[in-house]
Amino acid sequence: MTAMLNDSPFPRRLAVDCVFLRRTLDTNTPEDPFLMLCTHIIRDGRDCIGPFLENIETDCQLWEPNERLAARLAAADEASSPTAGTPS
């Protein structure tokens, strides 16, 4: 799985795909009510370092894939395995 992260454009280490990301709203800041918080024990609920720009990877060393990305990784691994599509 690590090879896929480094060798191909799919999947990329996007902040939005991090298991520790918690998205919420802050009604006290109407100009930008969206909060992106990191729930990792080290960051303890502080702002996620992001970035949340399209196709720009995060350099956060705490990043881990969320369930949705992990499922996509597993499906991609299965589809690219040498035994994919061959009868058992």
N, C-alpha and C positions, 0 to 999 in steps of 0.2 A: 504494500500500500504506500510506503514511503516513496518508492520510485515513481509512482503515479503523481505524487504531489510535486515532484521536482522535474519530471520529464515531459509532462503534457500540460496543455492549457486547462485541462479538466482534471480534478477540481483545483481551484486556486485557494489560497489561504485568505479568504475574505473575512473581515471582521464580522460581517452579518451571519456567517456560518459557524461562529464559535459557540460551543456548548455553554460557556460561562456568560454569554450576553443576555442581559435582561432589558427589554425595551418597555418603557413606561411613559406616562405623561406627567408633567408638572404644571398644574393650573396656576401657579404663582408667577410663571414667566410666559405670558400669552404671545410674545414675539417669537419664541422658540420653545414650545412646550414639550418637545420630544427629548427624552433622556435615554441615553445608552449607557447602562451601568454594567460593570464587571462584577460577577458574583464569585470569582475565584477567591479562595481564602487569603491570598496574599494582597489582593487589591481591595477586598472587603467593602464592596458596594460603591467604590469610586467610579468616576467616569471611565468608560472604555477608551483605550487610546486610538481605536479606529484604524485607519480612516474609513469613512462610509461613502467613499466615492466609487463610482462604477469601475470595476476591473482594476482597482489598485489594491494590492495585497497588503495585509498588516504585517508589521515586523514584531508583533507581540510574541514574546517567548512563552507565554502561558496559553496560547491558542491551542484548542483541540476541536475536532469536528463535532458538530451537533448531530442529533439522531438522523435528521433529514439528509445531511451530507454523507454520513456514515452509510446510510442505506443506498445512496447513489454510488458511493465507492464500492460497496459490496456487489452491486449489480454490474458495475463496470469491470470489476475484477473477474466476476463469473463469466461475463461475455467475452473477455479477452483471454481466458484460460485456454490452453491448448486442447483440452478435452471438451470445450464447449461445443455443443451441437453433435457430438458423437454418441451413438448408443452405447450403453454399458453392457 
